[in-house]
Amino acid sequence: MGNLCLTRRAGEQIRLTIDPAVDTDKLLRDGITVQMLEVDHGKVRLAIEAPNQVKILRAELVNDWPTVGGVILAD
């Protein structure tokens, strides 16, 4: 499992994509946790815990990330 903290403003998005090779039973069992850490002046700080096969990107970076067959490549 990996952790990521990021800040988003109202209307901004994040995109979660899943590696096709992920162990779906484990993903369904363990899930993905999103915790709101702070809300301040129109911004929210999020903590996301997900398996390493889940790629989390700010929506504005999705088109800049390498893909194969429409699947966003992992690190």
MOMO-V996628 format. One record per backbone hydrogen bond with DSSP energy under -0.5 kcal/mol. NH is the residue of the N-H (numbers start at 0). CO is the residue of the C=O. Records with the same first field share a line. If there is no record, write none. Layout:
NH: CO, CO
//
This chain:
1: 49
3: 47
5: 45
7: 43
9: 41
11: 8
14: 56
16: 14, 54
18: 52
21: 18
23: 21
26: 22
27: 23
28: 24
29: 25
30: 26
32: 48
34: 46
36: 34, 44
37: 44
39: 42
42: 39
43: 7
44: 37
45: 5, 43
46: 34
47: 3
48: 32
49: 1, 47
53: 50
54: 16, 52
56: 14, 54
58: 12
60: 57
61: 57, 58
63: 60
64: 60, 61
67: 70
70: 67
71: 69
72: 65
//
